[in-house]
Amino acid sequence: MIAKTNRATILEDSQSLIDLTILNQEMDGAVAKWLHYLKLHKYQWFFNSLSYLEIVFIDEDNIDDFIAKVNKNSITKGAQKKICISTKTLRDRPQKLNDLLLALDLEVTPNELCEFMSYMRDILHYPIPNKHCVVGDQLQQDIVLVMEKLLNQLLEKLGMVRSLVAQSLLGMSINKYLECILLIIGNQTFMKQQIEKSL
C-alpha cells in the first residue's frame, strides 16, 4: 500500500514537472523583460509554454524539439540562433560570475573594470530564477558579491584620480555600476539585505 502511494506521488510530481511553465513559476514577467531587452518579445508565446529550466537548456541541438513541443507558430532561423546564444549566456552565468569573483580579487585595469561592468549590466537584464525555479538564492548572492568587489575596485580607482571625466573609462564604469544597482533594486528576486549590500 505504501509503495503504491509513493508511486502515485512520484507520478503526480513528474506530471506537474511536465506541466510546469514560466507562467506558473511566476517568471513570465522577468522573461518578458529579457525578451524585450533582446528584441525577441514577439516570441513570448514560445517561452510561456516552457519552464525556466527548459529555457536555460535550449541549444542548437534541441531548439526544434522545443518548438515542436509548443506546436504553434514558427521561429525564424535568425531568432533561433539569437535564442540559443542567449540561453547559453544563461547556462554560463554561474561560471562567469565565479570567474569575475576571482578576477576582482586581483588588480584590474580601468579597461577590464569597464568590461566587467558591461557584463554585469547585460546579465542583470537576464531572468534570475525565483523560489519556484530553484532552491536557494546562490545566484543572487554571487551577483551581490561581484557588485561589492566591483565597488571596491571603483573606489580604489577613484582614490587615484584628481578629476573625473564622464566619458573616461572610470566615468563609464561608474555609470554602468549605477545602472546595475537600479536593475538589482527593480528585481524582486533580491532580498532587502542583498540590495543594501550592493549600495
PyRosetta script that sets phi, psi and omega in degrees:
from pyrosetta import init, pose_from_sequence

init()
pose = pose_from_sequence("MIAKTNRATILEDSQSLIDLTILNQEMDGAVAKWLHYLKLHKYQWFFNSLSYLEIVFIDEDNIDDFIAKVNKNSITKGAQKKICISTKTLRDRPQKLNDLLLALDLEVTPNELCEFMSYMRDILHYPIPNKHCVVGDQLQQDIVLVMEKLLNQLLEKLGMVRSLVAQSLLGMSINKYLECILLIIGNQTFMKQQIEKSL")
pose.set_psi(1, -44.1)
pose.set_omega(1, 179.6)
pose.set_phi(2, -64.1)
pose.set_psi(2, -41.8)
pose.set_omega(2, 179.9)
pose.set_phi(3, -60.7)
pose.set_psi(3, -40.3)
pose.set_omega(3, 179.0)
pose.set_phi(4, -65.6)
pose.set_psi(4, -40.8)
pose.set_omega(4, 179.5)
pose.set_phi(5, -63.6)
pose.set_psi(5, -46.2)
pose.set_omega(5, 179.6)
pose.set_phi(6, -63.2)
pose.set_psi(6, -40.2)
pose.set_omega(6, 179.5)
pose.set_phi(7, -65.8)
pose.set_psi(7, -41.0)
pose.set_omega(7, 178.0)
pose.set_phi(8, -62.6)
pose.set_psi(8, -40.5)
pose.set_omega(8, 178.1)
pose.set_phi(9, -63.8)
pose.set_psi(9, -43.1)
pose.set_omega(9, 178.6)
pose.set_phi(10, -62.2)
pose.set_psi(10, -43.3)
pose.set_omega(10, 178.7)
pose.set_phi(11, -63.2)
pose.set_psi(11, -41.2)
pose.set_omega(11, 177.8)
pose.set_phi(12, -63.5)
pose.set_psi(12, -43.7)
pose.set_omega(12, 179.6)
pose.set_phi(13, -62.9)
pose.set_psi(13, -43.0)
pose.set_omega(13, -179.9)
pose.set_phi(14, -67.7)
pose.set_psi(14, -34.9)
pose.set_omega(14, 176.9)
pose.set_phi(15, -67.1)
pose.set_psi(15, -39.7)
pose.set_omega(15, 179.6)
pose.set_phi(16, -67.5)
pose.set_psi(16, -31.5)
pose.set_omega(16, 175.0)
pose.set_phi(17, -67.3)
pose.set_psi(17, -36.8)
pose.set_omega(17, 178.6)
pose.set_phi(18, -65.4)
pose.set_psi(18, -39.3)
pose.set_omega(18, -178.3)
pose.set_phi(19, -82.0)
pose.set_psi(19, -4.1)
pose.set_omega(19, -176.3)
pose.set_phi(20, -67.2)
pose.set_psi(20, 130.6)
pose.set_omega(20, 175.7)
pose.set_phi(21, -135.5)
pose.set_psi(21, 168.7)
pose.set_omega(21, 177.6)
pose.set_phi(22, -63.8)
pose.set_psi(22, -21.2)
pose.set_omega(22, 178.0)
pose.set_phi(23, -66.5)
pose.set_psi(23, -50.6)
pose.set_omega(23, -180.0)
pose.set_phi(24, -82.8)
pose.set_psi(24, -5.6)
pose.set_omega(24, 171.6)
pose.set_phi(25, -91.6)
pose.set_psi(25, -1.3)
pose.set_omega(25, -178.5)
pose.set_phi(26, 58.3)
pose.set_psi(26, 39.9)
pose.set_omega(26, 178.5)
pose.set_phi(27, -112.6)
pose.set_psi(27, 0.8)
pose.set_omega(27, -175.0)
pose.set_phi(28, -63.3)
pose.set_psi(28, -35.4)
pose.set_omega(28, 178.5)
pose.set_phi(29, -65.8)
pose.set_psi(29, -45.8)
pose.set_omega(29, 179.9)
pose.set_phi(30, -65.0)
pose.set_psi(30, -40.1)
pose.set_omega(30, 179.3)
pose.set_phi(31, -68.7)
pose.set_psi(31, -38.2)
pose.set_omega(31, 178.6)
pose.set_phi(32, -62.0)
pose.set_psi(32, -43.4)
pose.set_omega(32, 178.0)
pose.set_phi(33, -62.4)
pose.set_psi(33, -41.8)
pose.set_omega(33, 179.3)
pose.set_phi(34, -62.6)
pose.set_psi(34, -44.7)
pose.set_omega(34, -179.8)
pose.set_phi(35, -64.3)
pose.set_psi(35, -37.4)
pose.set_omega(35, 175.4)
pose.set_phi(36, -63.9)
pose.set_psi(36, -42.7)
pose.set_omega(36, 178.2)
pose.set_phi(37, -58.9)
pose.set_psi(37, -40.1)
pose.set_omega(37, -179.7)
pose.set_phi(38, -84.0)
pose.set_psi(38, -5.5)
pose.set_omega(38, -174.8)
pose.set_phi(39, 61.9)
pose.set_psi(39, 39.1)
pose.set_omega(39, 177.4)
pose.set_phi(40, -119.8)
pose.set_psi(40, 18.8)
pose.set_omega(40, -173.3)
pose.set_phi(41, -61.6)
pose.set_psi(41, -21.5)
pose.set_omega(41, 179.4)
pose.set_phi(42, -72.0)
pose.set_psi(42, -7.3)
pose.set_omega(42, 177.4)
pose.set_phi(43, -102.5)
pose.set_psi(43, 17.8)
pose.set_omega(43, 178.2)
pose.set_phi(44, -54.0)
pose.set_psi(44, -37.6)
pose.set_omega(44, -180.0)
pose.set_phi(45, -55.5)
pose.set_psi(45, -37.2)
pose.set_omega(45, -179.6)
pose.set_phi(46, -66.8)
pose.set_psi(46, -50.2)
pose.set_omega(46, -176.3)
pose.set_phi(47, -69.1)
pose.set_psi(47, -31.7)
pose.set_omega(47, -179.8)
pose.set_phi(48, -62.7)
pose.set_psi(48, -20.9)
pose.set_omega(48, -178.9)
pose.set_phi(49, -92.7)
pose.set_psi(49, 1.9)
pose.set_omega(49, -177.3)
pose.set_phi(50, -117.5)
pose.set_psi(50, 158.5)
pose.set_omega(50, 173.4)
pose.set_phi(51, -84.6)
pose.set_psi(51, 166.0)
pose.set_omega(51, 177.9)
pose.set_phi(52, -58.3)
pose.set_psi(52, -45.0)
pose.set_omega(52, -179.0)
pose.set_phi(53, -62.2)
pose.set_psi(53, -39.9)
pose.set_omega(53, 177.1)
pose.set_phi(54, -62.4)
pose.set_psi(54, -41.6)
pose.set_omega(54, 179.7)
pose.set_phi(55, -60.6)
pose.set_psi(55, -45.4)
pose.set_omega(55, -178.7)
pose.set_phi(56, -58.6)
pose.set_psi(56, -35.7)
pose.set_omega(56, -174.7)
pose.set_phi(57, -94.7)
pose.set_psi(57, 10.6)
pose.set_omega(57, 174.1)
pose.set_phi(58, -67.4)
pose.set_psi(58, 130.7)
pose.set_omega(58, 173.4)
pose.set_phi(59, -145.5)
pose.set_psi(59, -177.6)
pose.set_omega(59, -176.4)
pose.set_phi(60, -60.3)
pose.set_psi(60, -31.2)
pose.set_omega(60, -176.4)
pose.set_phi(61, -77.1)
pose.set_psi(61, -24.9)
pose.set_omega(61, -174.5)
pose.set_phi(62, -123.1)
pose.set_psi(62, -0.2)
pose.set_omega(62, -176.1)
pose.set_phi(63, -60.2)
pose.set_psi(63, -36.7)
pose.set_omega(63, 178.8)
pose.set_phi(64, -63.7)
pose.set_psi(64, -35.2)
pose.set_omega(64, 176.8)
pose.set_phi(65, -65.1)
pose.set_psi(65, -41.0)
pose.set_omega(65, 178.3)
pose.set_phi(66, -67.3)
pose.set_psi(66, -38.5)
pose.set_omega(66, 177.5)
pose.set_phi(67, -64.1)
pose.set_psi(67, -41.5)
pose.set_omega(67, 178.1)
pose.set_phi(68, -64.8)
pose.set_psi(68, -36.8)
pose.set_omega(68, 178.7)
pose.set_phi(69, -60.9)
pose.set_psi(69, -43.7)
pose.set_omega(69, -179.6)
pose.set_phi(70, -70.1)
pose.set_psi(70, -35.7)
pose.set_omega(70, 173.1)
pose.set_phi(71, 55.3)
pose.set_psi(71, 50.4)
pose.set_omega(71, 177.2)
pose.set_phi(72, -126.6)
pose.set_psi(72, -130.0)
pose.set_omega(72, -178.3)
pose.set_phi(73, -71.1)
pose.set_psi(73, 173.9)
pose.set_omega(73, 177.6)
pose.set_phi(74, -95.5)
pose.set_psi(74, 164.1)
pose.set_omega(74, 177.4)
pose.set_phi(75, -121.2)
pose.set_psi(75, 130.5)
pose.set_omega(75, -177.7)
pose.set_phi(76, -60.6)
pose.set_psi(76, 155.3)
pose.set_omega(76, 179.8)
pose.set_phi(77, -61.1)
pose.set_psi(77, -38.9)
pose.set_omega(77, 178.2)
pose.set_phi(78, -62.1)
pose.set_psi(78, -43.3)
pose.set_omega(78, 178.4)
pose.set_phi(79, -67.3)
pose.set_psi(79, -37.9)
pose.set_omega(79, 177.8)
pose.set_phi(80, -60.0)
pose.set_psi(80, -43.2)
pose.set_omega(80, -180.0)
pose.set_phi(81, -63.2)
pose.set_psi(81, -43.8)
pose.set_omega(81, 179.8)
pose.set_phi(82, -64.4)
pose.set_psi(82, -39.5)
pose.set_omega(82, 177.2)
pose.set_phi(83, -62.0)
pose.set_psi(83, -45.5)
pose.set_omega(83, -178.8)
pose.set_phi(84, -64.1)
pose.set_psi(84, -40.4)
pose.set_omega(84, 177.6)
pose.set_phi(85, -63.7)
pose.set_psi(85, -42.7)
pose.set_omega(85, -177.9)
pose.set_phi(86, -69.4)
pose.set_psi(86, -38.1)
pose.set_omega(86, 178.5)
pose.set_phi(87, -71.6)
pose.set_psi(87, -29.5)
pose.set_omega(87, 174.0)
pose.set_phi(88, -64.2)
pose.set_psi(88, -39.0)
pose.set_omega(88, 176.6)
pose.set_phi(89, -61.0)
pose.set_psi(89, -39.6)
pose.set_omega(89, 176.0)
pose.set_phi(90, -62.1)
pose.set_psi(90, -45.4)
pose.set_omega(90, -179.7)
pose.set_phi(91, -64.2)
pose.set_psi(91, -37.6)
pose.set_omega(91, -175.9)
pose.set_phi(92, -82.7)
pose.set_psi(92, -11.6)
pose.set_omega(92, -173.4)
pose.set_phi(93, -55.3)
pose.set_psi(93, -47.7)
pose.set_omega(93, -179.4)
pose.set_phi(94, -59.3)
pose.set_psi(94, -42.8)
pose.set_omega(94, 179.3)
pose.set_phi(95, -67.0)
pose.set_psi(95, -41.3)
pose.set_omega(95, 179.3)
pose.set_phi(96, -62.2)
pose.set_psi(96, -40.9)
pose.set_omega(96, 177.4)
pose.set_phi(97, -63.8)
pose.set_psi(97, -40.4)
pose.set_omega(97, 176.4)
pose.set_phi(98, -62.5)
pose.set_psi(98, -41.5)
pose.set_omega(98, 177.5)
pose.set_phi(99, -62.4)
pose.set_psi(99, -40.7)
pose.set_omega(99, 178.3)
pose.set_phi(100, -64.1)
pose.set_psi(100, -41.5)
pose.set_omega(100, 178.9)
pose.set_phi(101, -58.4)
pose.set_psi(101, -42.7)
pose.set_omega(101, 178.7)
pose.set_phi(102, -68.1)
pose.set_psi(102, -43.4)
pose.set_omega(102, -179.0)
pose.set_phi(103, -63.9)
pose.set_psi(103, -36.3)
pose.set_omega(103, -177.2)
pose.set_phi(104, -76.8)
pose.set_psi(104, -9.5)
pose.set_omega(104, 173.3)
pose.set_phi(105, -77.9)
pose.set_psi(105, -15.9)
pose.set_omega(105, 178.9)
pose.set_phi(106, -101.2)
pose.set_psi(106, 174.1)
pose.set_omega(106, 175.6)
pose.set_phi(107, -74.0)
pose.set_psi(107, 130.3)
pose.set_omega(107, 178.4)
pose.set_phi(108, -116.1)
pose.set_psi(108, 148.8)
pose.set_omega(108, 178.0)
pose.set_phi(109, -79.0)
pose.set_psi(109, 161.2)
pose.set_omega(109, 175.9)
pose.set_phi(110, -57.5)
pose.set_psi(110, -34.4)
pose.set_omega(110, 178.5)
pose.set_phi(111, -66.2)
pose.set_psi(111, -45.2)
pose.set_omega(111, 177.8)
pose.set_phi(112, -63.4)
pose.set_psi(112, -40.9)
pose.set_omega(112, 179.8)
pose.set_phi(113, -60.8)
pose.set_psi(113, -44.1)
pose.set_omega(113, 178.4)
pose.set_phi(114, -64.0)
pose.set_psi(114, -39.6)
pose.set_omega(114, 178.1)
pose.set_phi(115, -64.5)
pose.set_psi(115, -43.0)
pose.set_omega(115, 178.1)
pose.set_phi(116, -63.5)
pose.set_psi(116, -40.1)
pose.set_omega(116, 178.7)
pose.set_phi(117, -64.1)
pose.set_psi(117, -40.3)
pose.set_omega(117, 178.5)
pose.set_phi(118, -61.7)
pose.set_psi(118, -42.8)
pose.set_omega(118, 178.5)
pose.set_phi(119, -61.5)
pose.set_psi(119, -47.0)
pose.set_omega(119, -178.2)
pose.set_phi(120, -62.8)
pose.set_psi(120, -42.4)
pose.set_omega(120, 179.3)
pose.set_phi(121, -61.4)
pose.set_psi(121, -41.9)
pose.set_omega(121, 180.0)
pose.set_phi(122, -65.9)
pose.set_psi(122, -48.2)
pose.set_omega(122, -173.7)
pose.set_phi(123, -69.3)
pose.set_psi(123, -24.7)
pose.set_omega(123, 178.2)
pose.set_phi(124, -73.6)
pose.set_psi(124, -12.1)
pose.set_omega(124, 172.4)
pose.set_phi(125, -80.9)
pose.set_psi(125, -15.8)
pose.set_omega(125, -179.4)
pose.set_phi(126, -81.0)
pose.set_psi(126, 151.0)
pose.set_omega(126, -178.3)
pose.set_phi(127, -65.7)
pose.set_psi(127, 137.9)
pose.set_omega(127, 176.4)
pose.set_phi(128, -107.0)
pose.set_psi(128, 122.2)
pose.set_omega(128, -173.9)
pose.set_phi(129, -61.9)
pose.set_psi(129, 140.9)
pose.set_omega(129, 178.5)
pose.set_phi(130, -97.0)
pose.set_psi(130, -171.5)
pose.set_omega(130, -176.6)
pose.set_phi(131, -66.0)
pose.set_psi(131, -16.0)
pose.set_omega(131, 178.3)
pose.set_phi(132, -84.1)
pose.set_psi(132, -8.6)
pose.set_omega(132, -177.3)
pose.set_phi(133, -110.7)
pose.set_psi(133, -38.9)
pose.set_omega(133, -177.0)
pose.set_phi(134, -138.8)
pose.set_psi(134, 160.5)
pose.set_omega(134, 175.3)
pose.set_phi(135, -94.1)
pose.set_psi(135, 130.5)
pose.set_omega(135, 177.9)
pose.set_phi(136, 88.3)
pose.set_psi(136, -179.7)
pose.set_omega(136, -177.6)
pose.set_phi(137, -133.6)
pose.set_psi(137, 40.2)
pose.set_omega(137, -177.6)
pose.set_phi(138, -58.2)
pose.set_psi(138, -40.5)
pose.set_omega(138, -179.3)
pose.set_phi(139, -61.8)
pose.set_psi(139, -45.8)
pose.set_omega(139, 178.8)
pose.set_phi(140, -62.2)
pose.set_psi(140, -41.4)
pose.set_omega(140, 178.6)
pose.set_phi(141, -61.7)
pose.set_psi(141, -42.9)
pose.set_omega(141, 178.7)
pose.set_phi(142, -64.3)
pose.set_psi(142, -41.4)
pose.set_omega(142, 179.0)
pose.set_phi(143, -62.4)
pose.set_psi(143, -45.2)
pose.set_omega(143, 179.6)
pose.set_phi(144, -62.1)
pose.set_psi(144, -42.1)
pose.set_omega(144, 179.2)
pose.set_phi(145, -64.0)
pose.set_psi(145, -42.5)
pose.set_omega(145, 176.6)
pose.set_phi(146, -61.5)
pose.set_psi(146, -43.3)
pose.set_omega(146, -179.7)
pose.set_phi(147, -63.0)
pose.set_psi(147, -39.2)
pose.set_omega(147, 177.0)
pose.set_phi(148, -61.0)
pose.set_psi(148, -44.7)
pose.set_omega(148, -179.0)
pose.set_phi(149, -68.7)
pose.set_psi(149, -36.1)
pose.set_omega(149, 176.3)
pose.set_phi(150, -63.8)
pose.set_psi(150, -41.7)
pose.set_omega(150, 178.5)
pose.set_phi(151, -62.5)
pose.set_psi(151, -42.9)
pose.set_omega(151, 177.7)
pose.set_phi(152, -60.4)
pose.set_psi(152, -42.3)
pose.set_omega(152, 177.7)
pose.set_phi(153, -63.7)
pose.set_psi(153, -42.0)
pose.set_omega(153, 178.5)
pose.set_phi(154, -60.9)
pose.set_psi(154, -47.3)
pose.set_omega(154, -179.0)
pose.set_phi(155, -63.2)
pose.set_psi(155, -38.4)
pose.set_omega(155, 177.5)
pose.set_phi(156, -62.8)
pose.set_psi(156, -44.9)
pose.set_omega(156, 180.0)
pose.set_phi(157, -67.4)
pose.set_psi(157, -38.5)
pose.set_omega(157, 179.0)
pose.set_phi(158, -64.3)
pose.set_psi(158, -33.9)
pose.set_omega(158, 179.1)
pose.set_phi(159, -66.2)
pose.set_psi(159, -16.4)
pose.set_omega(159, -177.5)
pose.set_phi(160, -98.4)
pose.set_psi(160, -4.0)
pose.set_omega(160, -177.7)
pose.set_phi(161, -112.6)
pose.set_psi(161, 149.5)
pose.set_omega(161, 178.4)
pose.set_phi(162, -92.1)
pose.set_psi(162, -32.4)
pose.set_omega(162, 178.2)
pose.set_phi(163, -139.0)
pose.set_psi(163, 157.4)
pose.set_omega(163, -175.6)
pose.set_phi(164, -125.6)
pose.set_psi(164, 127.5)
pose.set_omega(164, 176.7)
pose.set_phi(165, -104.9)
pose.set_psi(165, 132.1)
pose.set_omega(165, -175.3)
pose.set_phi(166, -57.2)
pose.set_psi(166, -35.0)
pose.set_omega(166, -177.0)
pose.set_phi(167, -88.8)
pose.set_psi(167, 3.4)
pose.set_omega(167, 176.0)
pose.set_phi(168, -73.8)
pose.set_psi(168, 166.2)
pose.set_omega(168, 177.6)
pose.set_phi(169, -58.4)
pose.set_psi(169, -40.3)
pose.set_omega(169, -180.0)
pose.set_phi(170, -67.8)
pose.set_psi(170, -41.6)
pose.set_omega(170, 177.4)
pose.set_phi(171, -62.2)
pose.set_psi(171, -42.8)
pose.set_omega(171, 178.2)
pose.set_phi(172, -66.6)
pose.set_psi(172, -36.4)
pose.set_omega(172, 178.1)
pose.set_phi(173, -63.7)
pose.set_psi(173, -40.1)
pose.set_omega(173, 177.9)
pose.set_phi(174, -62.6)
pose.set_psi(174, -45.6)
pose.set_omega(174, 178.7)
pose.set_phi(175, -59.8)
pose.set_psi(175, -44.0)
pose.set_omega(175, 179.8)
pose.set_phi(176, -65.9)
pose.set_psi(176, -37.9)
pose.set_omega(176, 177.9)
pose.set_phi(177, -61.2)
pose.set_psi(177, -45.5)
pose.set_omega(177, 179.8)
pose.set_phi(178, -63.7)
pose.set_psi(178, -38.1)
pose.set_omega(178, 175.7)
pose.set_phi(179, -62.0)
pose.set_psi(179, -41.7)
pose.set_omega(179, 178.2)
pose.set_phi(180, -60.9)
pose.set_psi(180, -43.6)
pose.set_omega(180, 179.7)
pose.set_phi(181, -61.1)
pose.set_psi(181, -43.4)
pose.set_omega(181, 178.5)
pose.set_phi(182, -62.4)
pose.set_psi(182, -38.7)
pose.set_omega(182, 177.9)
pose.set_phi(183, -66.5)
pose.set_psi(183, -38.1)
pose.set_omega(183, 178.0)
pose.set_phi(184, -67.1)
pose.set_psi(184, -45.3)
pose.set_omega(184, 179.6)
pose.set_phi(185, -60.2)
pose.set_psi(185, -37.9)
pose.set_omega(185, -178.4)
pose.set_phi(186, -81.3)
pose.set_psi(186, -1.2)
pose.set_omega(186, -177.6)
pose.set_phi(187, -101.2)
pose.set_psi(187, 120.7)
pose.set_omega(187, -174.9)
pose.set_phi(188, -71.1)
pose.set_psi(188, -11.7)
pose.set_omega(188, -178.9)
pose.set_phi(189, -80.3)
pose.set_psi(189, -12.9)
pose.set_omega(189, 177.3)
pose.set_phi(190, -89.0)
pose.set_psi(190, 134.4)
pose.set_omega(190, 177.9)
pose.set_phi(191, -81.4)
pose.set_psi(191, 160.6)
pose.set_omega(191, -176.6)
pose.set_phi(192, -53.7)
pose.set_psi(192, -45.9)
pose.set_omega(192, -178.0)
pose.set_phi(193, -67.3)
pose.set_psi(193, -30.0)
pose.set_omega(193, 176.4)
pose.set_phi(194, -69.3)
pose.set_psi(194, -40.1)
pose.set_omega(194, 178.1)
pose.set_phi(195, -63.4)
pose.set_psi(195, -45.6)
pose.set_omega(195, -179.0)
pose.set_phi(196, -62.3)
pose.set_psi(196, -36.0)
pose.set_omega(196, 178.1)
pose.set_phi(197, -65.1)
pose.set_psi(197, -29.3)
pose.set_omega(197, -178.2)
pose.set_phi(198, -77.5)
pose.set_psi(198, -21.3)
pose.set_omega(198, -175.2)
pose.set_phi(199, -79.7)
pose.dump_pdb("model.pdb")
